[in-house]
Amino acid sequence: MGFHEIRFPANLSFGSVGGPERRTEIVTLANGFEERNTPWAHSRRHYDAGVSLRSLDDVEALIAFYEARRGQLFGFRWKDWSDYKSCLPSKTVSALDQLIGLGDGVQLVFKLSKTYQSGEQSYVRPIIKPVLGTVLVALAGDPKVETLEFSVDVSRGEISFPTPPDPGVRVTAGFEFDVPVRFDTDQIQTSVESFRAGSVPNVPVLELRV
């Protein structure tokens, strides 16, 4: 699958509308009870890049980005301003934010993830596109130095250690991240007159499974 490791202009995604979608299959039984199931292990996010455009220069930047991606052909990075950190939006990223694994004395590579907790239930979201230069890592609460004690693959969301963490050692990480997406349309319609009057184009963006 074609993917460009470039972020959609963050100033254009700011103010956009979107969020996660779940797919649930519901069957109502004869007695009124329901059976519910989902074929999706993970949610999929949708956004509208058009609602955040503020000027004709923004429209020009959008068209340039769209053409460079060949419409739906190539994926790209998207900053979801409502959810782009391993911590709360009001907090500062810390190496202790997320537990991403436990050492076993053998494993060298750990995948980044973010856990969403509500009551006793939780959901672990794979993080595939961390932002370069934002990833912090700690072993048993001891912060490590990137390039010396660990490395990051920002295209795959993986942390690698030169030597495996000892058995039972907590591997934690903090980071900012993007969402891998593509345009969900083969056509963008704009009108200079209507845009100046306050109308904006519809530019759907869809999360990719990568």
C-alpha positions in Angstrom: 0.0 0.0 0.0 1.4 3.4 -0.9 2.0 5.7 2.0 3.8 9.1 2.2 5.4 9.9 5.5 4.2 13.4 5.5 1.7 15.2 7.7 -1.4 17.0 6.4 -0.7 20.7 7.3 -1.6 20.8 11.0 -3.0 24.4 10.8 -5.5 23.0 8.3 -6.5 20.0 10.4 -7.1 22.2 13.4 -10.8 22.8 13.8 -11.7 19.8 11.6 -14.6 17.5 12.6 -14.2 13.8 13.1 -13.6 10.9 15.5 -13.7 7.1 15.9 -16.3 4.8 14.4 -17.2 1.3 15.6 -19.1 -1.4 13.7 -21.5 -3.4 15.7 -23.8 -6.2 14.4 -27.0 -6.4 16.5 -29.6 -9.1 16.2 -32.9 -8.7 18.2 -34.2 -12.1 19.3 -37.9 -13.1 19.4 -37.9 -12.5 23.2 -36.6 -9.0 22.8 -33.1 -9.7 24.0 -30.2 -8.7 21.8 -27.1 -10.5 20.6 -24.3 -8.1 19.8 -21.0 -8.7 18.1 -18.3 -6.7 16.2 -16.1 -7.8 13.3 -13.7 -4.9 14.2 -11.0 -5.3 16.9 -10.2 -1.6 16.5 -12.2 1.6 15.8 -11.7 3.5 12.5 -11.6 7.3 12.4 -13.2 9.7 10.0 -12.5 13.4 9.6 -13.6 16.3 7.4 -10.7 18.4 6.3 -12.9 21.0 4.6 -14.5 22.6 7.7 -11.3 24.0 9.0 -10.4 26.0 5.9 -10.3 29.7 6.5 -9.0 31.4 3.4 -8.3 30.9 -0.3 -4.7 30.2 0.6 -5.9 27.3 2.7 -7.8 26.0 -0.3 -4.7 26.2 -2.4 -2.6 24.4 0.2 -5.3 21.7 0.4 -5.4 21.2 -3.4 -1.6 21.0 -3.6 -1.6 18.3 -0.9 -4.4 16.4 -2.5 -2.8 16.4 -5.9 0.6 15.3 -4.5 -1.2 12.3 -2.9 -2.9 11.6 -6.2 -6.3 11.7 -4.4 -7.0 8.4 -2.7 -3.9 6.7 -4.0 -1.4 7.5 -1.2 -1.9 7.6 2.5 -0.5 10.3 4.8 -0.3 11.4 8.4 -3.0 13.3 10.1 -2.9 15.2 13.4 -6.1 14.6 15.4 -6.1 17.6 17.7 -8.5 16.0 20.0 -6.3 12.9 20.6 -2.6 13.1 19.7 -0.7 12.5 23.0 0.0 9.5 25.2 -1.3 11.5 28.1 -4.2 13.9 28.7 -4.3 16.9 26.3 -3.5 19.3 29.2 -0.5 17.3 30.4 3.1 17.0 29.2 4.3 13.8 27.6 6.2 11.6 30.0 8.2 8.4 29.6 5.8 6.8 32.2 2.6 7.5 30.3 1.8 4.1 28.8 2.8 0.6 29.7 3.8 -1.0 26.4 5.1 -4.3 27.6 7.0 -6.4 30.2 10.5 -7.6 29.7 11.2 -11.3 29.3 14.9 -11.3 28.8 14.5 -12.1 25.1 12.2 -9.6 23.4 14.0 -6.6 21.8 11.2 -4.9 20.0 8.0 -3.4 21.6 5.1 -1.9 19.8 3.7 1.5 21.0 0.1 1.6 22.2 -2.3 3.8 24.1 -4.8 2.4 26.6 -8.2 4.0 27.0 -9.7 3.3 30.5 -13.3 3.8 31.6 -14.3 2.1 34.9 -13.1 -1.5 34.8 -13.1 -1.6 31.0 -10.2 -0.7 28.8 -9.2 -0.6 25.1 -5.6 -0.8 23.8 -5.1 1.1 20.6 -2.0 0.4 18.5 0.0 3.5 17.7 1.6 3.1 14.3 2.8 6.6 13.5 4.5 8.3 16.4 5.9 11.8 15.8 9.7 12.0 15.3 11.5 13.4 18.3 8.6 13.1 20.8 9.1 9.5 21.9 10.3 9.0 25.5 11.0 5.5 27.0 11.7 4.2 30.5 12.5 0.8 31.9 11.2 0.2 35.5 10.7 4.0 35.7 14.3 4.8 34.6 14.3 7.1 31.6 16.4 6.0 28.6 18.3 7.9 26.0 17.3 7.6 22.4 19.9 6.4 19.9 22.1 5.2 22.8 19.7 3.0 24.8 16.8 2.6 22.4 15.7 3.4 18.9 12.4 4.3 17.4 10.9 3.3 14.0 8.4 6.2 13.5 7.0 4.5 10.3 5.9 1.4 12.3 5.5 2.5 15.8 8.2 0.2 17.3 10.8 0.7 20.0 14.0 -1.4 19.8 16.5 -2.1 22.5 20.1 -3.2 21.9 19.7 -5.7 24.8 16.5 -7.2 26.0 14.9 -5.8 29.2 15.1 -8.2 32.1 12.2 -10.4 32.9 9.3 -8.5 34.6 10.7 -5.1 33.9 8.0 -2.6 33.0 8.6 -1.0 29.6 6.8 2.4 29.4 6.6 5.2 26.8 5.3 8.6 26.1 4.8 10.2 22.7 2.8 12.3 20.3 1.3 10.5 17.4 -0.4 10.9 14.0 -3.3 8.9 12.5 -2.5 7.1 9.2 -5.2 8.2 6.7 -6.1 8.7 3.1 -8.5 11.0 1.3 -11.9 9.3 1.0 -12.9 11.0 -2.3 -11.7 11.2 -5.9 -13.1 14.7 -6.3 -12.8 18.0 -4.5 -15.2 20.8 -5.5 -14.5 24.4 -4.6 -16.1 27.7 -5.5 -14.3 31.0 -4.9 -17.5 32.9 -4.6 -19.2 30.6 -2.3 -16.1 30.0 -0.2 -15.7 33.7 0.4 -19.4 33.8 1.5 -18.7 31.2 4.1 -19.2 27.9 2.3 -16.5 25.3 2.5 -15.7 22.1 0.5 -16.4 18.7 1.8 -13.1 16.8 2.1 -13.5 13.4 3.8 -10.5 11.7 5.3 -10.5 8.0 6.4 -8.1 6.2 8.7 -6.0 3.4 7.2 -5.3 0.0 8.5 -1.5 -0.2 8.2 
